[in-house]
Amino acid sequence: MTATQSLISDTKTVLVPKRPRYRIWEIDFLRGLCIILMILDHLMMLIGLFFGPVWFGNGHRVTATGGGADFCRWCLDFYNSDTHATLHTIVLFVFFSISGISCTFSRSNLRRGCILAFVALLYSLVTYALESIVSGILVTFGVLHFYAVCILLYALVSFLCRRNAVAISAVSAAIIVVVTCLYFLYTPPADTPTWLFFIFPPENYYGVKTTFYSVTAMSPGDLFTLIPWAAFFFAGTMIAPVLYARKYSLLPFLDGKWHKPVCFVGKYAIFFYLAHVLVLTALLMVISYLFITPGNWVLL
């Protein structure tokens, strides 16, 4: 055996353990907080619009008085209030911008976007099947669809920019400007092709309604068009290279066990999103059947 052969045969491969994936706790926390607020929001909607009028009214509105009836009436009033609209916009900004920031941490956004698009399609098929039972729940382009499209758009931007952080931020800023200008300054004409409904909102900031499609006909259960909500998502992709250039928490001194339950919800947000309406509805139906309106499931 030559000296060279001996050296090669005696060489051992040293395996370096893979670095564990580091999760930024405040991202999961804010996402989880938004999901919890969404669940409470949808609970108020179910009580105020569907169950309350049957429990304490004539099936159309709450007409009784007292603790339970007043609470149901408050749920509906708050759900339709300007305060709710403002809080709703703030929560959506946090949620969508956090989603945009999260995309900058991933190197598989194309795969993530395609998987989420498939899940969104299944969600639409389920709501289509249930539409004959509960009218108005069809979701053709909701949060999942919106998020999937934005992830795929970001994957394209990242590819074209060759993952250059400065270029990605610049393109994200340009998208924000275009989306914002269209929202404030443009109303599509009545002859716009109906299939473009997922881009344009039912009405712009000034209340001017889009006339080429009807929300009731297209996606009554949930609708999140690219205008204006994409501006929120790309706000996250724009600021992420500045805030999280090193991909570490900005608030490590606040990290601890206190936020674990909320972070758990944020980490598995999609599962909570997919299940929460079904769980809340089933729970309210059981409560109605057993205690409030015995023998009446309300929605069946």
C-alpha contacts under 8 A as a table, 3 or more apart, distances in Angstrom:
res1	aa1	res2	aa2	distance
1	M	5	Q	6.18
1	M	6	S	6.48
2	T	5	Q	5.19
2	T	6	S	6.20
3	A	6	S	5.09
3	A	7	L	6.19
4	T	7	L	5.12
4	T	8	I	6.32
5	Q	8	I	5.16
5	Q	9	S	6.08
6	S	9	S	5.19
6	S	10	D	6.05
7	L	10	D	5.32
7	L	11	T	6.29
8	I	11	T	5.30
22	Y	248	Y	7.82
23	R	28	D	7.93
24	I	27	I	5.66
24	I	28	D	6.88
24	I	247	K	7.73
24	I	248	Y	6.27
24	I	249	S	5.08
25	W	28	D	5.33
25	W	29	F	6.06
25	W	249	S	6.82
25	W	255	D	7.01
25	W	263	C	6.88
26	E	29	F	4.80
26	E	30	L	6.00
26	E	249	S	7.09
26	E	251	L	7.44
26	E	263	C	7.99
27	I	30	L	5.41
27	I	31	R	6.18
27	I	98	I	6.53
27	I	102	S	7.71
27	I	266	G	7.95
28	D	31	R	5.13
28	D	32	G	5.91
28	D	262	V	7.66
28	D	263	C	4.79
28	D	264	F	7.49
28	D	265	V	7.80
28	D	266	G	4.59
28	D	267	K	5.66
29	F	32	G	5.07
29	F	33	L	6.03
29	F	259	H	6.78
29	F	262	V	5.59
29	F	263	C	4.46
29	F	266	G	6.00
30	L	33	L	5.02
30	L	34	C	6.21
30	L	94	V	7.43
30	L	95	F	7.36
30	L	98	I	7.58
30	L	263	C	7.87
30	L	266	G	7.25
31	R	34	C	5.18
31	R	35	I	6.30
31	R	94	V	7.86
31	R	95	F	5.86
31	R	98	I	6.86
31	R	263	C	7.70
31	R	265	V	7.83
31	R	266	G	4.77
31	R	267	K	7.90
31	R	269	A	7.39
32	G	35	I	5.03
32	G	36	I	6.19
32	G	262	V	5.16
32	G	263	C	5.63
32	G	264	F	7.13
32	G	265	V	4.74
32	G	266	G	3.48
32	G	267	K	7.24
32	G	269	A	6.68
33	L	36	I	5.12
33	L	37	L	6.21
33	L	262	V	6.27
33	L	265	V	7.91
33	L	266	G	7.25
34	C	37	L	5.10
34	C	38	M	6.07
34	C	91	V	6.12
34	C	92	L	7.83
34	C	94	V	7.57
34	C	95	F	6.14
35	I	38	M	4.93
35	I	39	I	6.20
35	I	265	V	7.28
35	I	266	G	7.13
35	I	269	A	6.76
35	I	272	F	7.58
35	I	273	Y	7.28
36	I	39	I	5.09
36	I	40	L	6.36
36	I	265	V	7.80
37	L	40	L	5.10
37	L	41	D	6.05
38	M	41	D	4.89
38	M	42	H	6.15
39	I	42	H	5.20
39	I	43	L	6.11
39	I	276	H	6.66
39	I	277	V	7.75
40	L	43	L	4.95
40	L	44	M	6.29
41	D	44	M	5.24
41	D	45	M	6.33
41	D	79	Y	7.74
42	H	45	M	4.84
42	H	46	L	6.13
42	H	277	V	7.27
43	L	46	L	5.19
43	L	47	I	6.22
43	L	280	L	6.79
44	M	47	I	5.18
44	M	48	G	5.81
44	M	75	C	5.13
44	M	76	L	7.01
44	M	79	Y	7.03
45	M	48	G	5.17
45	M	49	L	5.70
45	M	50	F	7.65
45	M	75	C	6.98
45	M	76	L	6.74
45	M	79	Y	6.62
46	L	49	L	5.52
46	L	50	F	5.28
46	L	51	F	6.30
46	L	281	T	7.42
47	I	50	F	5.81
47	I	51	F	4.86
47	I	52	G	5.10
47	I	72	C	6.03
47	I	75	C	6.88
47	I	76	L	7.68
48	G	51	F	6.61
48	G	52	G	5.33
48	G	53	P	7.25
48	G	72	C	5.24
48	G	73	R	6.33
48	G	74	W	7.69
48	G	75	C	5.12
48	G	76	L	4.25
48	G	77	D	7.99
48	G	79	Y	7.91
49	L	52	G	6.63
49	L	53	P	6.96
49	L	76	L	6.51
50	F	53	P	6.43
50	F	54	V	7.19
50	F	298	V	7.95
50	F	299	L	7.99
51	F	54	V	5.40
51	F	55	W	6.05
51	F	284	L	7.72
51	F	298	V	6.72
52	G	55	W	5.00
52	G	56	F	5.86
52	G	57	G	7.29
52	G	61	R	7.50
52	G	62	V	6.21
52	G	69	A	7.09
52	G	72	C	5.26
52	G	73	R	7.48
53	P	56	F	5.47
53	P	57	G	4.65
53	P	58	N	6.23
53	P	59	G	4.84
53	P	60	H	5.44
53	P	61	R	4.44
53	P	62	V	4.48
53	P	63	T	7.63
53	P	72	C	7.98
54	V	57	G	5.46
54	V	58	N	6.10
54	V	59	G	4.44
54	V	60	H	7.31
54	V	61	R	7.73
54	V	62	V	7.60
54	V	298	V	6.95
55	W	59	G	7.96
55	W	62	V	7.87
55	W	69	A	7.92
55	W	288	S	7.64
55	W	292	I	6.50
55	W	293	T	6.45
56	F	62	V	5.27
56	F	63	T	6.28
56	F	64	A	5.39
56	F	68	G	7.87
56	F	69	A	5.62
57	G	60	H	6.96
57	G	61	R	5.60
57	G	62	V	4.28
57	G	63	T	4.68
57	G	64	A	6.03
58	N	61	R	6.32
58	N	62	V	7.11
58	N	63	T	7.20
59	G	62	V	7.84
62	V	69	A	6.54
62	V	72	C	7.30
62	V	73	R	6.30
63	T	69	A	7.70
64	A	69	A	5.82
64	A	70	D	7.94
65	T	68	G	7.84
65	T	69	A	5.38
65	T	70	D	5.99
66	G	69	A	5.47
66	G	70	D	5.69
67	G	70	D	5.25
67	G	71	F	6.14
68	G	71	F	5.16
68	G	72	C	6.29
69	A	72	C	5.14
69	A	73	R	6.16
70	D	73	R	5.01
70	D	74	W	6.05
71	F	74	W	4.95
71	F	75	C	6.20
72	C	75	C	5.11
72	C	76	L	6.51
73	R	76	L	5.28
73	R	77	D	6.13
74	W	77	D	4.99
74	W	78	F	5.87
75	C	78	F	5.31
75	C	79	Y	5.99
76	L	79	Y	5.03
76	L	80	N	6.31
77	D	80	N	5.31
77	D	81	S	6.11
78	F	81	S	4.96
78	F	83	T	7.42
78	F	84	H	6.18
79	Y	84	H	5.84
79	Y	85	A	7.97
80	N	84	H	6.84
80	N	85	A	7.62
81	S	84	H	5.32
81	S	85	A	6.52
82	D	85	A	4.95
82	D	86	T	6.21
83	T	86	T	5.19
83	T	87	L	6.20
84	H	87	L	5.13
84	H	88	H	5.83
85	A	88	H	5.02
85	A	89	T	6.30
86	T	89	T	5.25
86	T	90	I	6.37
87	L	90	I	5.06
87	L	91	V	6.12
88	H	91	V	5.28
88	H	92	L	6.15
89	T	92	L	5.11
89	T	93	F	6.13
90	I	93	F	5.11
90	I	94	V	6.37
91	V	94	V	5.18
91	V	95	F	6.08
92	L	95	F	5.00
92	L	96	F	5.83
92	L	232	F	7.87
93	F	96	F	5.39
93	F	97	S	5.84
93	F	232	F	5.41
93	F	233	F	7.72
94	V	97	S	5.35
94	V	98	I	5.93
94	V	232	F	7.98
95	F	98	I	5.21
95	F	99	S	6.18
96	F	99	S	4.91
96	F	100	G	6.25
96	F	229	W	7.84
96	F	232	F	5.62
96	F	233	F	4.66
96	F	236	G	7.43
97	S	100	G	4.92
97	S	101	I	6.25
97	S	232	F	5.29
97	S	233	F	4.54
97	S	234	F	6.77
97	S	235	A	5.74
97	S	236	G	4.05
97	S	237	T	7.41
98	I	101	I	5.01
98	I	102	S	6.16
98	I	233	F	7.55
98	I	236	G	5.97
99	S	102	S	5.07
99	S	103	C	6.44
99	S	233	F	6.53
99	S	236	G	7.04
100	G	103	C	5.26
100	G	104	T	6.95
100	G	151	I	7.93
100	G	233	F	4.86
100	G	234	F	5.92
100	G	235	A	7.16
100	G	236	G	4.37
100	G	237	T	4.83
100	G	240	A	7.99
101	I	104	T	5.47
101	I	105	F	7.22
101	I	236	G	4.64
101	I	237	T	5.15
101	I	239	I	7.56
101	I	240	A	5.20
102	S	105	F	5.42
102	S	106	S	7.04
103	C	106	S	5.36
103	C	109	N	6.71
103	C	151	I	7.03
103	C	154	Y	7.73
103	C	237	T	7.29
104	T	107	R	7.83
104	T	237	T	6.40
104	T	240	A	6.86
104	T	241	P	7.89
105	F	247	K	7.30
106	S	109	N	6.17
108	S	111	R	5.40
108	S	112	R	6.20
109	N	112	R	4.85
109	N	113	G	5.78
109	N	151	I	6.20
109	N	152	L	6.73
109	N	154	Y	7.67
109	N	155	A	5.50
110	L	113	G	5.17
110	L	114	C	6.21
110	L	151	I	7.32
110	L	152	L	5.78
110	L	155	A	5.67
111	R	114	C	5.23
111	R	115	I	6.20
112	R	115	I	5.23
112	R	116	L	6.12
112	R	148	A	7.96
112	R	151	I	7.56
113	G	116	L	5.16
113	G	117	A	6.02
113	G	147	Y	7.97
113	G	148	A	4.83
113	G	149	V	6.99
113	G	151	I	5.30
113	G	152	L	5.27
114	C	117	A	5.01
114	C	118	F	6.26
114	C	148	A	7.09
114	C	152	L	7.55
115	I	118	F	5.14
115	I	119	V	6.34
116	L	119	V	4.94
116	L	120	A	6.02
116	L	144	L	6.88
116	L	145	H	7.65
116	L	147	Y	7.93
116	L	148	A	5.47
117	A	120	A	4.97
117	A	121	L	6.17
117	A	144	L	7.31
117	A	145	H	6.15
117	A	148	A	5.24
117	A	149	V	7.52
118	F	121	L	5.08
118	F	122	L	6.38
119	V	122	L	5.13
119	V	123	Y	6.18
119	V	144	L	7.77
120	A	123	Y	4.93
120	A	124	S	6.25
120	A	144	L	5.34
120	A	145	H	5.44
120	A	148	A	7.90
121	L	124	S	5.09
121	L	125	L	6.32
121	L	145	H	7.78
122	L	125	L	5.03
122	L	126	V	6.24
123	Y	126	V	5.18
123	Y	127	T	6.30
123	Y	139	V	7.59
124	S	127	T	5.20
124	S	128	Y	6.03
124	S	138	L	6.83
124	S	139	V	5.34
124	S	140	T	5.63
124	S	141	F	7.97
125	L	128	Y	4.99
125	L	129	A	6.23
126	V	129	A	5.14
126	V	130	L	6.28
127	T	130	L	4.99
127	T	131	E	5.93
127	T	137	I	6.08
127	T	138	L	4.84
127	T	139	V	6.20
128	Y	131	E	5.16
128	Y	132	S	7.79
128	Y	137	I	7.81
128	Y	138	L	5.33
128	Y	139	V	7.48
129	A	132	S	6.68
130	L	133	I	5.30
130	L	134	V	6.27
130	L	137	I	7.52
130	L	138	L	7.79
131	E	134	V	5.20
131	E	135	S	5.03
131	E	136	G	6.54
131	E	137	I	5.89
131	E	138	L	5.92
132	S	135	S	6.21
133	I	300	L	7.66
134	V	137	I	6.61
134	V	299	L	7.13
135	S	138	L	7.79
136	G	216	T	7.38
136	G	220	P	5.32
136	G	221	G	5.49
137	I	219	S	7.99
137	I	220	P	6.15
137	I	221	G	3.95
137	I	222	D	7.53
138	L	219	S	5.70
138	L	220	P	5.82
138	L	221	G	4.87
138	L	222	D	7.46
139	V	142	G	5.85
139	V	219	S	4.85
139	V	220	P	6.48
139	V	221	G	4.98
139	V	222	D	5.31
139	V	223	L	7.06
140	T	218	M	6.52
140	T	219	S	4.86
140	T	222	D	7.60
140	T	223	L	7.44
141	F	144	L	7.59
141	F	145	H	5.27
141	F	146	F	6.62
141	F	198	F	6.49
141	F	219	S	6.38
141	F	222	D	6.94
141	F	223	L	5.44
141	F	224	F	6.43
141	F	225	T	7.41
142	G	145	H	5.38
142	G	146	F	6.10
142	G	219	S	7.71
142	G	222	D	4.93
142	G	223	L	4.57
142	G	224	F	5.18
142	G	225	T	7.93
143	V	146	F	5.05
143	V	147	Y	5.96
143	V	222	D	7.50
143	V	223	L	7.20
143	V	224	F	5.91
144	L	147	Y	5.13
144	L	148	A	6.06
145	H	148	A	5.13
145	H	149	V	6.26
146	F	149	V	5.31
146	F	150	C	6.24
146	F	224	F	6.17
146	F	225	T	6.81
146	F	226	L	6.80
147	Y	150	C	5.11
147	Y	151	I	6.12
148	A	151	I	5.20
148	A	152	L	6.26
149	V	152	L	5.15
149	V	153	L	6.09
150	C	153	L	4.95
150	C	154	Y	6.06
150	C	230	A	6.98
150	C	233	F	7.32
151	I	154	Y	5.04
151	I	155	A	6.13
152	L	155	A	4.95
152	L	156	L	6.30
153	L	156	L	5.11
153	L	157	V	6.23
154	Y	157	V	4.93
154	Y	158	S	5.95
155	A	158	S	5.09
155	A	159	F	6.13
156	L	159	F	5.10
156	L	160	L	6.16
157	V	160	L	5.18
157	V	161	C	6.00
157	V	168	I	6.69
157	V	171	V	7.43
158	S	161	C	5.13
158	S	162	R	5.92
158	S	163	R	4.97
158	S	164	N	7.49
158	S	168	I	6.33
159	F	162	R	5.00
159	F	163	R	6.30
160	L	163	R	7.79
161	C	164	N	5.59
161	C	167	A	5.87
161	C	168	I	6.16
163	R	167	A	7.94
163	R	168	I	7.07
164	N	167	A	5.39
164	N	168	I	6.12
165	A	168	I	5.12
165	A	169	S	6.16
165	A	241	P	5.97
166	V	169	S	5.21
166	V	170	A	6.24
166	V	241	P	7.69
167	A	170	A	5.03
167	A	171	V	6.18
168	I	171	V	5.20
168	I	172	S	6.02
168	I	237	T	7.56
168	I	238	M	6.99
169	S	172	S	5.02
169	S	173	A	6.12
169	S	237	T	6.60
169	S	238	M	4.20
169	S	239	I	7.00
169	S	241	P	7.42
170	A	173	A	5.12
170	A	174	A	6.30
170	A	238	M	7.21
171	V	174	A	4.99
171	V	175	I	6.25
172	S	175	I	5.10
172	S	176	I	6.27
172	S	234	F	5.34
172	S	235	A	6.97
172	S	237	T	6.50
172	S	238	M	5.35
173	A	176	I	5.06
173	A	177	V	6.31
173	A	234	F	7.34
173	A	235	A	7.26
173	A	238	M	6.30
174	A	177	V	5.15
174	A	178	V	6.25
175	I	178	V	5.16
175	I	179	V	6.03
175	I	231	A	6.99
175	I	234	F	7.25
176	I	179	V	5.25
176	I	180	T	5.96
176	I	230	A	7.39
176	I	231	A	4.57
176	I	232	F	7.82
176	I	234	F	6.56
176	I	235	A	7.06
177	V	180	T	5.20
177	V	181	C	6.05
177	V	231	A	7.87
178	V	181	C	5.24
178	V	182	L	6.17
179	V	182	L	5.23
179	V	183	Y	6.18
179	V	226	L	7.94
179	V	227	I	5.76
179	V	228	P	6.02
179	V	230	A	7.16
179	V	231	A	6.14
180	T	183	Y	5.08
180	T	184	F	6.28
180	T	227	I	7.54
180	T	228	P	6.40
180	T	231	A	6.85
181	C	184	F	5.27
181	C	185	L	5.57
181	C	186	Y	7.39
182	L	185	L	5.26
182	L	186	Y	4.87
182	L	187	T	7.69
182	L	227	I	7.44
183	Y	186	Y	6.16
183	Y	187	T	7.80
183	Y	201	P	7.98
183	Y	204	N	5.64
183	Y	205	Y	6.65
183	Y	227	I	6.16
183	Y	228	P	5.95
184	F	204	N	6.33
184	F	205	Y	5.87
184	F	206	Y	7.49
187	T	204	N	7.20
187	T	208	V	7.44
187	T	209	K	7.79
187	T	210	T	6.36
188	P	192	T	6.48
188	P	200	F	7.63
188	P	210	T	6.45
188	P	211	T	7.72
188	P	212	F	7.58
189	P	192	T	5.68
189	P	210	T	7.68
189	P	211	T	7.05
189	P	212	F	6.84
190	A	210	T	7.60
190	A	211	T	5.17
190	A	212	F	4.45
191	D	212	F	6.19
192	T	196	L	7.43
192	T	212	F	5.87
193	P	196	L	5.88
193	P	197	F	7.94
193	P	212	F	7.32
194	T	197	F	5.68
194	T	212	F	6.29
194	T	213	Y	6.03
195	W	198	F	7.29
196	L	199	I	5.70
196	L	200	F	7.13
197	F	200	F	5.57
197	F	201	P	7.46
197	F	212	F	7.97
197	F	213	Y	6.60
197	F	218	M	7.99
197	F	225	T	7.49
198	F	201	P	7.63
198	F	224	F	7.42
198	F	225	T	4.81
198	F	226	L	6.45
199	I	225	T	5.08
199	I	226	L	4.76
199	I	227	I	5.71
200	F	210	T	7.60
200	F	225	T	5.88
200	F	226	L	6.74
200	F	227	I	5.45
200	F	228	P	7.96
201	P	204	N	6.47
201	P	210	T	6.92
201	P	224	F	7.82
201	P	225	T	5.64
201	P	226	L	7.81
201	P	227	I	6.01
201	P	228	P	7.25
202	P	209	K	5.74
202	P	210	T	5.10
202	P	211	T	7.93
202	P	213	Y	7.82
202	P	214	S	7.43
202	P	215	V	6.83
203	E	206	Y	7.70
203	E	207	G	5.40
203	E	208	V	5.18
203	E	209	K	3.97
203	E	210	T	5.27
204	N	207	G	5.35
204	N	208	V	5.49
204	N	209	K	6.59
204	N	210	T	7.67
205	Y	208	V	7.44
210	T	213	Y	6.93
211	T	214	S	7.34
213	Y	217	A	7.55
213	Y	218	M	7.29
214	S	217	A	5.27
214	S	218	M	6.17
215	V	218	M	5.08
215	V	219	S	5.43
215	V	220	P	5.40
215	V	223	L	7.71
216	T	219	S	6.13
216	T	220	P	4.63
217	A	220	P	6.85
219	S	222	D	5.89
219	S	223	L	5.85
220	P	223	L	7.05
224	F	229	W	6.94
225	T	228	P	6.83
225	T	229	W	6.54
225	T	230	A	7.90
226	L	229	W	5.41
226	L	230	A	4.93
227	I	230	A	6.07
227	I	231	A	7.48
228	P	231	A	5.95
228	P	232	F	7.78
229	W	232	F	5.43
229	W	233	F	6.87
230	A	233	F	5.07
230	A	234	F	6.17
231	A	234	F	5.33
231	A	235	A	6.02
232	F	235	A	5.08
232	F	236	G	6.87
233	F	236	G	5.48
233	F	237	T	6.91
234	F	237	T	4.85
234	F	238	M	5.95
235	A	238	M	5.06
235	A	239	I	6.32
236	G	239	I	5.43
236	G	240	A	5.87
237	T	240	A	5.34
237	T	241	P	7.55
238	M	241	P	6.96
239	I	242	V	5.36
239	I	243	L	6.18
240	A	243	L	5.14
240	A	244	Y	5.34
240	A	245	A	7.03
241	P	244	Y	5.47
241	P	245	A	4.74
242	V	245	A	5.69
243	L	250	L	7.75
244	Y	247	K	4.72
244	Y	248	Y	6.34
244	Y	249	S	7.61
244	Y	250	L	7.72
245	A	248	Y	7.99
249	S	252	P	5.64
251	L	254	L	5.65
251	L	255	D	6.96
252	P	255	D	5.20
255	D	259	H	7.66
256	G	259	H	6.52
256	G	260	K	7.53
257	K	260	K	5.34
258	W	261	P	7.65
259	H	262	V	5.59
259	H	263	C	6.02
260	K	263	C	4.96
260	K	264	F	5.96
261	P	264	F	5.11
261	P	265	V	6.65
262	V	265	V	5.22
262	V	266	G	6.37
263	C	266	G	4.83
263	C	267	K	5.96
264	F	267	K	5.10
264	F	268	Y	6.35
265	V	268	Y	5.38
265	V	269	A	5.52
265	V	272	F	7.10
266	G	269	A	4.82
268	Y	271	F	5.71
268	Y	272	F	6.74
269	A	272	F	5.21
269	A	273	Y	6.08
270	I	273	Y	4.96
270	I	274	L	6.12
271	F	274	L	5.17
271	F	275	A	6.11
272	F	275	A	5.27
272	F	276	H	5.54
273	Y	276	H	5.68
273	Y	277	V	7.72
274	L	277	V	7.37
275	A	278	L	5.56
275	A	279	V	6.11
276	H	279	V	5.11
276	H	280	L	5.96
277	V	280	L	5.17
277	V	281	T	5.93
278	L	281	T	5.21
278	L	282	A	6.03
279	V	282	A	5.18
279	V	283	L	6.06
280	L	283	L	5.10
280	L	284	L	6.15
281	T	284	L	5.22
281	T	285	M	6.05
282	A	285	M	5.06
282	A	286	V	6.23
283	L	286	V	5.23
283	L	287	I	6.24
284	L	287	I	5.02
284	L	288	S	5.99
285	M	288	S	5.03
285	M	289	Y	6.05
285	M	297	W	5.05
285	M	298	V	6.54
285	M	299	L	7.32
286	V	289	Y	5.05
286	V	290	L	6.04
286	V	297	W	6.88
287	I	290	L	5.37
287	I	291	F	5.64
287	I	292	I	6.73
288	S	291	F	5.62
288	S	292	I	4.81
288	S	293	T	5.20
288	S	294	P	6.60
288	S	296	N	6.63
288	S	297	W	6.04
288	S	298	V	7.15
289	Y	292	I	6.71
289	Y	293	T	5.63
289	Y	294	P	4.63
289	Y	295	G	4.98
289	Y	296	N	4.97
289	Y	297	W	5.03
289	Y	298	V	7.85
290	L	293	T	7.05
290	L	294	P	5.16
290	L	295	G	6.98
291	F	294	P	5.80
293	T	296	N	5.50
293	T	297	W	7.82
296	N	300	L	7.89
297	W	300	L	5.63
